[in-house]
């Protein structure tokens, strides 16, 4: 398994690297730390010439050398420089070239409020990547936690929910981590009726959660704990904030139903979650026919 970390010598880059190391330890994955350098040259012309280009390459190499020096010895890590006009496109192409299972990025950089502040690069990745994207919340670089403690999967009944559950089950199986299934009933109108019958909404959610729990239990190796909970609230942020979170937890969500398989598209539900979460979030594509990915 390979994870590509989109790196810059910034706090957001340090957060991305910290999450990449945590995931690599948890999954026994190789880490590919990548800096994308602007260039109008097309690959495979990997070594541009000229004074400004040489300065950029030299700076990128120094950043990568310094970054790899902070990676623990037990994690296999490699450095890469990619050339692209778009940072997000460069990361996607490099991840594809390396056969990576996921891209890891830092969430700080302007945009949404809370522990995540998504910049234009991360926003572009979350709307176009053909593989899972793991987003690190601000400040994870200061966490002493070395491995993922528990995986939370936000389940629903919309298209793609079954695939998201498969991703989460595979992650927990590979990592040996507990799996928590969460049904956020306030977010999914298909649980009830339009007239707002809250009892019907909750009952349908409980029934769906029970079926999903049985599916997950039957798919996970014996000994890996799996739990299920139903949370409701006045809105997305209210429901998510009622959940208990610990340092080392991670949440997995699916792409919007508007996305074109196998591309990501961060939907409104996940975007609202980002405003109140301070744990890493993994967004998975609606479809991934050629690779299993991080999940």
C-alpha positions in Angstrom: 0.0 0.0 0.0 1.2 3.5 -0.9 0.1 6.9 0.4 1.0 10.1 -1.4 1.4 13.2 0.9 1.1 16.6 -0.8 3.8 18.5 1.0 4.8 22.2 1.4 7.0 23.6 4.1 4.0 25.1 5.9 1.9 24.2 9.0 -0.6 22.6 6.7 2.2 20.6 5.1 3.4 19.5 8.5 -0.2 18.4 9.4 -0.4 16.4 6.1 2.9 14.7 6.8 1.9 13.9 10.4 -1.4 12.3 9.2 0.5 10.4 6.5 2.9 9.0 9.1 0.0 8.0 11.3 -1.8 6.2 8.5 1.3 4.5 7.2 2.0 3.2 10.7 -1.6 2.0 11.1 -1.7 0.3 7.7 1.9 -0.7 7.2 2.0 1.5 4.1 4.8 3.2 2.2 4.8 7.0 2.3 5.5 9.0 -0.9 6.1 12.7 0.1 5.5 14.9 -3.0 6.2 18.5 -3.8 4.6 19.9 -7.0 6.7 22.5 -8.8 5.0 24.8 -11.3 6.2 24.2 -14.8 5.0 24.6 -18.4 7.1 21.5 -19.4 5.3 18.2 -19.9 6.3 15.0 -18.3 8.5 13.0 -18.7 10.8 16.0 -19.0 11.5 15.7 -15.3 14.6 18.0 -15.0 13.9 21.5 -16.2 16.7 23.9 -16.8 17.1 27.6 -16.2 17.9 29.8 -13.2 14.5 30.2 -11.7 13.6 26.5 -12.3 16.9 25.5 -10.7 16.1 27.6 -7.6 12.6 26.0 -7.3 14.0 22.5 -7.7 16.7 23.2 -5.1 14.1 24.6 -2.6 11.8 21.6 -3.2 14.6 19.2 -2.6 15.5 20.9 0.7 11.9 20.8 1.8 11.7 17.1 1.1 15.1 16.4 2.8 13.9 18.2 5.9 10.5 16.5 5.8 11.9 13.0 5.5 14.3 13.7 8.4 11.2 13.9 10.6 9.7 10.6 9.5 10.2 7.8 12.0 12.7 5.1 11.0 10.0 2.4 11.0 8.0 4.1 8.3 9.3 3.6 4.7 9.2 7.0 3.1 10.4 8.4 -0.3 10.5 11.9 -1.8 9.2 13.0 -5.2 9.1 16.2 -7.2 6.3 16.6 -9.8 5.9 19.3 -12.4 2.5 20.7 -13.2 0.7 23.9 -13.7 -1.9 22.9 -11.2 -0.8 21.6 -7.8 -3.9 19.4 -7.4 -3.5 17.9 -10.9 0.2 17.3 -10.2 -0.7 15.4 -7.1 -3.3 13.3 -8.8 -1.0 12.5 -11.7 1.9 11.6 -9.3 -0.4 9.4 -7.2 -1.5 7.6 -10.3 2.0 7.2 -11.6 3.1 5.7 -8.3 0.0 3.5 -8.0 -0.9 5.1 -4.7 -4.0 4.1 -2.8 -4.8 7.6 -1.4 -3.7 11.2 -1.3 -3.1 12.9 2.1 -3.2 16.7 2.4 -3.4 19.3 5.1 -6.7 21.1 5.6 -5.4 24.6 6.6 -5.2 27.3 4.1 -8.3 29.4 4.0 -12.0 28.5 3.4 -14.1 26.7 5.9 -14.1 27.5 9.6 -13.2 25.2 12.4 -10.2 22.9 12.6 -10.3 22.6 8.8 -9.7 25.6 6.6 -9.6 24.2 3.1 -7.6 26.0 0.5 -8.1 26.0 -3.2 -5.8 22.9 -3.7 -7.6 20.7 -1.2 -11.0 21.9 -2.5 -10.0 20.9 -6.0 -8.8 17.5 -4.8 -12.1 16.9 -3.0 -14.0 17.7 -6.2 -11.9 15.8 -8.7 -9.6 13.1 -7.3 -10.2 9.5 -8.5 -9.0 8.0 -5.2 -9.6 8.6 -1.5 -8.3 11.9 -0.1 -7.4 12.1 3.6 -7.6 15.6 5.0 -5.6 16.5 8.2 -7.2 19.0 10.6 -5.1 21.9 11.7 -2.7 21.1 14.5 -2.5 17.3 14.1 1.2 17.7 13.8 1.3 18.4 17.6 -0.6 15.2 18.5 1.3 12.5 20.4 -0.9 9.8 18.9 0.9 7.5 16.5 -1.8 5.3 15.1 -5.5 5.5 14.2 -7.5 4.6 17.3 -11.0 4.0 15.8 -12.6 4.5 12.4 -16.0 6.1 12.2 -18.1 5.6 9.1 -21.0 8.0 8.5 -23.6 5.8 6.9 -26.7 6.7 5.0 -29.1 5.2 2.5 -28.2 7.2 -0.6 -26.3 5.9 -3.6 -22.8 4.9 -2.7 -23.5 4.1 0.9 -22.8 0.4 0.4 -19.4 1.1 -1.2 -18.5 3.5 1.6 -19.2 0.7 4.1 -17.0 -1.7 2.1 -14.1 0.9 2.2 -14.5 1.3 6.0 -14.6 -2.4 6.6 -11.5 -2.9 4.5 -9.7 -0.2 6.4 -10.6 -1.7 9.8 -9.7 -5.2 8.7 -6.3 -4.1 7.4 -5.5 -1.9 10.4 -7.1 -4.0 13.1 -8.9 -0.9 14.4 -12.4 -0.8 15.9 -15.2 0.4 13.5 -18.0 2.7 14.6 -21.0 3.1 12.3 -22.9 6.4 12.7 -26.3 7.1 11.2 -26.9 10.9 11.2 -30.7 10.8 10.8 -31.2 14.5 10.5 -29.1 14.4 7.3 -30.9 11.8 5.3 -34.5 12.6 4.3 -35.0 9.0 2.9 -35.1 7.8 6.5 -38.6 9.3 7.1 -41.3 11.2 5.4 -41.4 14.8 4.3 -43.9 15.8 6.9 -41.2 15.4 9.6 -42.5 12.5 11.5 -39.5 12.2 13.9 -40.6 8.9 15.3 -40.7 7.4 11.9 -37.4 8.9 11.0 -35.7 7.5 14.0 -37.3 4.0 13.6 -36.2 3.7 10.0 -32.7 4.9 11.0 -32.5 2.3 13.8 -33.6 -0.5 11.4 -31.1 0.6 8.8 -28.3 0.9 11.4 -29.0 -2.7 12.7 -28.8 -4.1 9.1 -25.6 -2.2 8.5 -24.1 -3.4 11.7 -24.9 -7.0 10.8 -23.3 -6.6 7.4 -20.1 -5.1 9.0 -19.9 -7.8 11.6 -20.1 -10.5 9.0 -17.3 -8.9 7.0 -14.8 -8.1 9.7 -12.3 -10.6 11.1 -13.2 -12.0 14.5 -11.9 -9.8 17.3 -12.3 -6.4 15.7 -15.0 -4.5 17.6 -17.8 -2.9 15.6 -20.5 -0.7 17.1 -23.5 1.3 15.7 -25.2 4.4 16.9 -27.9 6.7 15.6 -27.6 10.4 16.2 -30.1 13.1 15.4 -30.0 16.8 15.7 -31.3 20.1 14.4 -28.8 20.0 11.6 -25.5 18.4 10.5 -23.3 20.3 12.9 -25.6 19.7 15.8 -25.8 15.9 15.2 -22.0 15.5 14.6 -21.2 17.5 17.7 -23.1 15.0 19.9 -20.7 12.2 19.1 -17.8 11.5 21.3 -14.4 11.9 19.7 -10.8 11.0 20.8 -7.4 11.9 19.6 -6.5 9.2 17.0 -10.1 8.9 15.7 -10.8 9.2 12.0 -14.1 9.6 10.0 -14.8 8.2 6.6 -17.5 9.8 4.3 -18.6 9.1 0.8 -18.7 11.5 -2.1 -21.7 13.5 -3.1 -24.3 11.7 -5.3 -23.5 14.5 -7.8 -20.0 13.2 -8.4 -19.1 11.4 -11.6 -17.7 7.9 -10.8 -14.9 7.4 -10.0 -14.3 11.1 -9.0 -14.7 12.7 -5.6 -17.1 15.5 -5.0 -17.4 16.9 -1.4 -21.1 17.1 -0.7 -22.8 19.6 1.6 -23.1 17.1 4.4 -19.4 16.4 4.6 -18.6 20.1 4.2 -20.8 20.9 7.2 -19.1 18.1 9.2 -15.8 19.7 8.6 -16.9 22.8 10.4 -17.2 21.0 13.8 -14.7 18.1 13.5 -11.1 18.1 14.6 -10.3 14.6 13.5 -9.0 13.5 10.1 -11.6 13.0 7.4 -11.3 10.5 4.5 -13.5 11.2 1.5 -13.9 8.2 -0.7 -15.0 8.2 -4.4 -18.5 6.9 -5.3 -16.8 4.2 -7.4 -13.3 2.8 -7.6 -13.2 0.0 -10.1 -9.4 -0.3 -10.4 -8.1 -0.1 -6.9 -9.2 -0.6 -3.3 -7.7 2.6 -2.1 -7.0 3.7 1.4 -10.2 2.2 2.5 
